Amino acid sequence: MCSAFRNRFATLPNARVTQSRFEDLEPHDCFVTAGNSFGLMTAGIDAAVVRYFGESLMQSVQHCILDRFLGEQPVGTAFIVPTGHRTIPFLTHAPTMRVPGSIEGSDKVYAATWAAILAVHAHNLEAEHKIQVIALPAMGTGFGGVPFDEAARQMAAAYRHYLELPTRLDWDFVVQRHKTICYDGDRQVAR
């Protein structure tokens, strides 16, 4: 997994791949969790996050889902909640799937990663406590079944799009962006 991510992020600045348990990560401002649309954080990386921060964090996530999304957060959206923790003050909830199951062959890893980046960007426009360092897991590679290289490709595409902001919106831009999300070279990998 790490070699796939190192390969895909090799040319991108300010990105580092770390092989670690969530609990052993260096301090960072925000952890992005790739859960499900209902905020049921009982398995995978979500369970580790809840063990670390406590059940109240899952309750905060679920209250946001109930209030903002009427009980079901769409894939491709994200929001930030405070954790109350000194070294990791924020959590971004960015689901990669409605319910646990395969998302292989989709662009949902990109959509969740892009949503997380947008949530942090929006937070930093208005909040006094800016988020400088975020940590993300290998999105979609657990229950989602996305191969490591494909998850790394989609996550790197989202980060690259953040670094290379458009100056205009037209069909040439749309086609180019779509190709970077759904194609690996000439091969379509996401539908």
Secondary structure, 3 states (H helix, E strand, C coil): CHHHHHHHHCCCCCCCCCCCCHHHCCCCCEEEECCECCCCCCCHHHHHHHHHHCHHHHHHHHHHHHHHHCCCCCCCCCEEEECCCCCCCEEEECCCECCCCCCCCCCHHHHHHHHHHHHHHHHHHHCCCCCCCEECCCCCCCCCCCCHHHHHHHHHHHHHHHHCCCCCCCHHHHHHHHHHHHEECCEECCC
